[in-house]
Amino acid sequence: MIVGDYIENIECESFLDPETGRVRIRPLPNQDVPTNLVIECSRTFRDTAKYPLGTKFKTENVKVCQKDVGRIYLRAQDQMLYKI
């Protein structure tokens, strides 16, 4: 994965990140995308009252990103996900 690349149509799910104790979104397996990456999206999709842990979503387009200090992550286009 190269920072700045775009990936189309990723299926993903919400989960409780053991590193941070926060609800995050990650890619589902078998999509040629590492499942240990997190997908940055609107906080709405991480609200467990509306979307319980394990809720499955789809993104139309994600960008591979990395901050100066930190791990590589994916950013959903317009921070939008679509429940599947």
N, C-alpha and C positions, 0 to 999 in steps of 0.2 A: 504494500500500500504506500502510495506517495502522497504527501501532504499537498492539497490542492486538487487532487483527483475527485471526480464525482462518480457515484455508484447509483444505479437506478433500481427501483422497486425492491426494497429490503423488507422482509417480514421480521417483526421484532416482538418483544414481550417486556412487561414490567417485572421487576424483581427487587428484592431488598439487597442492596450492595453491602457486603460484610465489611468492606474497608471503611465506609463512611456511615453506615447505619441509615442511609437514605434510600428512598425509592428511586430507581433508575430504569432506563430502557436499554435493552441489549438486543443484538441480532439473534435470530433463531439459527440453529445449526443447519448445515448442508446448503449454504449459499455462497461459499467461497469468500466469506467474510468472517474474521475471528469473532467468536462469541464473547470474548473478554473485553471487547470495546463497548463503550457506552455511547448512546445516541442523545445528543442535546436536543431538547424539544421544549415546548411550552409546559409550564408547571401543571397546567390543567390535566395533562395526560398521566401525571404522576400522583394525582389525587386519588387515594385508595377508597374514599367514600364514593367517588364516581366510577372509578376503574379499579377493581380489586387486583391485588398482586397476581401476576400470571396472565393478565389481559393481553391479547394478541392484537398487534397493530401492523400497518403497512405504511412505508414511506414511499413517496414518488421519486425522491432524489435526495441523496445525502452527500455532503462534502467531507473529505478526510481533512481533519484539522489537528493542530497541536499548538498549545500556548508555549511561550518561552520556557517555562518550567512546568513540566507535567507530561502526562501520558497522551498518546494519540487518541482521538475520539472522532465521532461522526456528528455532523450537524445537519438536522433535517431541514429541508428547504422551507423557508418561512416558519420554521419550528413547528410544522404541522405533521400530525400522524392521522391515520384513518383506521378506526376499529374494524377488525375482520372477524 
